[in-house]
Amino acid sequence: MRERAQLSPGIPLEVRVVDGRIEIEPAAARVVVEDRGGLWVATPLEPHQVLTQDQVDTTIESLRAPAEPARGRD
């Protein structure tokens, strides 16, 4: 489950209860948005782990994959 969620040891998590179920996800990084020559860039406020090419490729692939139909809805 940890691998599928792309969680590794030491990553800060946000945990909440929604509609009776527990949701766990990586905590959003605190950033400041800066204008760099007409291009808006989110710059982290704290040191952060650099993503590997594999992580980037996996994320892009998952975003491009067709969405799975919601369970229990017809």
Secondary structure, DSSP 8 states (H G I E B T S, - for coil): -TTTTT--TT--EEEEEETTEEEEEE----EEEEEETTEEEEEESS------HHHHHHHHHHHHS-----TT--
